[in-house]
Structure formats: C-alpha cells, structure tokens
Amino acid sequence: MVRREMLLMALVVSVSTAAFAQTNPLWHEQKVKNYLPHMTWPEVRDLLARSDIVLIPVPSTEQHGLHGPMGTDYYAGIETAKLIAQRTDALVAPILYVGQSPYHMEFPGSITLSAETLQRVYFEAAQSLIRHGFRRFLFYNSHAGNQYTTRFVADRINQETEAVALDLGDAADTVREPAATPTGSRPPAAFDRHGGVNETARGLYLFPSLIQLDKAEKATLTLPPHLTALLPQVTAGDRAANLIFLAEALKAKETGKRTSAAEMSTTGAWSERNPAEATAEQGRRSTETFVDAAVRFIERWKQIKPMRGR
C-alpha cells in the first residue's frame, strides 16, 4: 500500500514537472488592471463604462549610460502610467517602444524615428481608440525629446476629432503641490539630466532588476564653450536659461551644434554627478510625487466633465 502511494505521488510530481516544463521559463509578467496589453476586449468594454480616459506613454529606446537599459524611458513611462491607473480608472495604452532620439545614434542599440512618423502613428492609434469610445487622452512623455511631437498630436486630436487631448506633464503641474522654499543660502545643485542620479533613482524604484548600478561611473562632460558658460544659470533654476540651453543641447551630430550625447559625454550619461549615488528611495519619492499629481488632475477632470452615456 505504501509503495502504491509512493508511485502515485511520483507520478503526480512527474506530470506537474512536465506541465511546468512546457511553459516559457522566461515569463514572469503578472496581469495588471487597466493595462491594455493584458486585457481582453470585454475588460476594455467594462472599463469604458467607467472611464473614457486613456494614458499613452511616449517613450524611446536609447542609451542610458553604462548602467541603464536601452528601455529606461519605455519602462519608466509604462510603469508610472500603471501606478496612476491603479488609483483612478484610465486605460494605459502603450503604442511604441521607440521615439525621437537622433542625438544618441552614436551609441549602439539606440533607435530613432522622425517626428513625422511618430505623430502619424500616435494620431492614428488615437483614432482607433476614439472609434471604440475613448474621448480623453493624456500623453505622458517619459522621453523629453518627444514633447513637441506629442503636443502636435494632442492638438491634432483637439482640432480634428471629437476627443480632447492634453500633455500629462502639463496637466500634473496644474495641481502639483508647490515645492518648499529652502531656508538659508544653498549652492546650486549639480547638473543632472539624462542617465544621471535622478533618472537612475526612478529606475531603481520602477524596474530595479534592469539597473546595473555597479557599472555606473561619473561622466566627463564636454559642452561647447557658450553652453558651458550658461550651465551655472541652468543649474541655479533660471527658466529662461534652461529653455535656451535645451533648444541647442542634445541635438544630432549632423546639425553641427556639437551637442550629441557622444560629443558631450564619455559615458552617454548627461550629468555632473555619479549615477551610483542614486537610491530606490529617491526614486520612490520622485515617482509618488508625480503619480499623486497625475491622479489629482484626472479626478478633477472627471469632476469637471463627467462621462456622458454612450
């Protein structure tokens, strides 16, 4: 009797192991509420009964220094949008992995599309969702290089369709809590942008297994002299200086501005700080501040313009 039970147990284990072996060993994703790639069409229909709002992350696939994955902007946009959609019903609808990144093309793996291609794809994708009944669109730029393209798409939606579109960053700024005024004199913060401490910290919070912090190192920056002279005003928070600075910096090598990522940075990161200083706690605070503001705005929009029966 004991032998029979042991044989039976061995058979069960064998069948279970065989069944497990037939599934993809690399699959680890869990179903997430309101995330379009995970949803069935009845689930989308049910969401439409509660909300006509769509969050569209607009990312890129580009180098992020020695330590950050090519998909940094993609995962930052997707994961942040998912967090927002757990707290206030909205559809998270990723459209592309890639964006406009010509100034990173000297680094292997970076991919770039033209502004014309991007705006056409995002506009036509929005038209599909409008056809299904979605009427409010929030474009979330997790790669700043896409911002003018998506504003153009938003304007096309507003001008040419029955839907309404906004930039999520602009929207969140309207309800964001004002930053506390620092007391006493404080030196300007170090310049820290693409692939730097702040972006790395968000990665450590949002997609920690992809950040290779042990490979991070401080870049040596070489900017054109007139931009180097402008840098202290940028780091001090001068908004006019920042606007002028960014209009010229990080541009394709072919423009002759000498501001492509490879021309300005030895690692591809664009920061005076060492990205290894980043912590997941910094990333959590930064992410939650934005998510809180985004949720407040969406809730306000729902109050100002409740859904009509379709």
N, C-alpha and C positions, 0 to 999 in steps of 0.2 A: 504493500500500500504506500509506504514511504517512497519507494523507488518510483512508483507511478506518479506521485505528486511532484517529485523532483524532475521527472521527464517532462511533465506538463508545464512546470514553471520554466524550464529551459526552453521549451517550445515558444511560450509567450514572449520571453526575452528575445529569442531569435527573430520572431515575427516583428516585434517592436523595433528592434535594431535595423532590420531590413527596411521597414517603412520609413524610419528616420533617414536611412542612407539614400532613399530615393528623393529626398528634398534637397534643395540648394543649400549647401553648407555656409554660403556667404550671406544668406538672407537673414537680416536682423531687424528689419523695419517693423514698427507696430502701427496699427491703424490709428489715425489722428482725426478727431472730429473737425468737420468743415474744410478738410484739405482735399481739393478736387481729385488729385490722382488716386486717392484712396477710396473715393465714394462711388456708389452705384448711382444709376440715373434716378431711381426712386428716392434716394437720400438727397440728391440735388433738388428734386421736386419738393421734398418736405422742407428743405432749408428755404426755398423760395417762398413758402407760405409764411415764414417768419422774418425773412430779411431779403432785400434786393440789393445788398451791398457786396461789392467784390473788392478784395485786396489783391493787387497784381504786383508782386515783387519784380523789380527791374535790375538784374544783376550783371555780372560779367564773368568771363573766365580769363584770368590774367595772373601773372606772377605776383606773389606777395612776400618777396624776400627769400631768405634761406630757410625760413621756418614755417611759413604759412602756405596752405594748399592753394592751388590754382582756383579752386572753387570757393575761396573765402567769401567773396561777395554774394555768390549764389546761396550758400548755406546761411550766411548772416541774414539775408532777405527772407528766405523761406522760413527759417526757424523763428525769427522775430514775428513774422506775419502769423504763424501758427499760434504763438503765445497770445497775440491780440485776439485771434478768432476763438480762443477758448473762453474768453471773458465777455465777448459781445458777438452775437451771431453775424458772421460775414463769411463769404466764400473766399478761400485762399486759392488763387488760380495762377500757378506758375506757367509762363509761356515759353521762355527761352533760358538757356544756361549762359548765353554769351551776350556781350554788349559792345559798346564803342570804346576800344582800348588801343588805338594805333601807337600810342607812346610807350607801350610795353612790348612791342613786337620784336625787340632785340633779345628778349628772353624766351627760350624755347618753351612751347606749350601755350603761350598766350594766343588768344583768338580775338579778332576784331571784325565787326560788321559796320557798314556805312550807316549814317544817320537815316538815309532814305530807306534802306532795308528794314531797319529797326522800326521806324514809325509805321511803315506799311504793315509789318507783321503784327505789331501791337494793336493797331487800329482794326485790322480785320479780325483779330481774336476777340476784341471787344464787341465787334458787330455780331459775332456768334453768340456771345453771352447775352447781348441785348435781345437777340431773337428769342432766347429762352425766357426772358422776363426780367433780367437784372437791369437795374436802372441807375445805380450809383457806383462809381468807380473811384478807387483810391490807388494811385500808382506810388509804390514805395521804392525809391531809388536806393539800393544798397551799394551802388557804384555811382559816385557823384558825376562821373563822366557822361552819364546818360541823362542828366537832369533837363537839359534843354530839349532833347528829343522827346522825352515823355511829357513835358509841358506842351509841346506842339501837338502830341497825340491827344492829350486832355482837351486842348482847345478844339481840335477836330471833332471829338465826341460831342462837346458842348455846342458847336456850331452846326453839325451835320446830322445829329441823331436826336432821338427823344430822351437820351440818357444824360447824366451830369457826371463830370469827372474832375477830380482835384489831385494835387500832389499831397501825399500823406505827410511829408515833412513840413510843408507849409501849414497843413491842417493842424498837426500836433502843436506847432508853435503858437497857434492862437489860444490854446488852453494850457500850455506848459507853465508850471509854477516858476516865477522869476528866480534866478539864481541869487543866492545870498551874497550880499556885498562884503568882500573881505575886509577885515579890520587891520589897520596898520599898513605900513609900506611893505610891498611884496615884489620881488623881481619878476619880470615876465616869465611865463612858462617857456620851456624849450619847444622848439618847432617839432611837431609830432603829427604826421599825417599817414600816408599810405604805408601799410605794413608796420606801423610804429606801435608804441605801447598801447594806445587806446584801442586800436583795431585788433591787436593781438589779444588784449584782455577780453574783448567781446567774443572772440573766437574760443578762448579758454572756457567761457561760460556756455556758449551756444553749441559748439561742436568740439569739445575738448580732445577727443581722440585723434583729431587731424592736425593739431598744432604741435610742432616739434620744437619745443622751447629750448631744448639742449643744443639746437643748431643755430639759434638766434645770435646775432652779433651786431654791434653798433656799426652803422654805415658811415663811410666818409662821403660827405656831400660836396659837390662842386657845382655851384649855380653861376650863371652869368653875373658879372660884377654889379649891374644895376639891380638885379633881384636880390643879390646878397646884401646890398645896401638897404633894400626895402624890408628885409626879413625881420629886424627888430620891431618895426611897426606892426607887422603881421602878428608876431608872437605876443605883442602887447594888446592885441584885440582891436586894432584900428580897422574898422569895417571897410572903409574906402581903400586902404592899402591892400587889404585881403582880396577885394574884388579885382583890383588891378593886377595883383600878383598872380591870381589863379587864371586870369584871362590869358596869360602868357606862359605860365609854368605848366609842366606836364603836357607837352604837345609833341606830335610825331617828329622824328628826326628829319623827315623830308621837308618840314617847314623852315628849317634853318634857324630856329629860335634857340637851339642848343639846350632844350629843356625836356628831352625824352628821359624816361626813367634811367636808362643805362648811361646817358650822358651826365646825369646829376648824382647818381648813387652807385657805390661799389657793390651793394648787395641787392638793389632793387627796392629796398625799403626807403621811404622818404621821411626821415626823422633824425633829429639830433640826439635822440635817446636810444638806449639799448632795449630792443623789444623784450629781452629776457626779464626786464623789470615788471612785466605785466603779470597780473593775478586774475584768477577767476572772479574774485570778489569785486574787483574794479569793474569787470565786465558785467557782472550781475547788476550792480548799481546803475551803470550806464544804460543797460538794456531795459531794466524795470522803469527807469525814469521815462524813456521813450514810450514803452508799452502803455504805461499809465496815462500819458498824454493822448496817445492814439485812441485808447478806449474811451476816454472822456469826450474826445471830439466826436467819435462815432455815435456815442449815446446822445450827445447834443443834437447831432444831425437827425437821428431817429425821432427826437422830440420835436424839432423844428418842422420836419417833414415826415410824418408817419406814413407807413405803407398804405397805398390805396389797394382796394380789391382788384385783382387782375381779371 
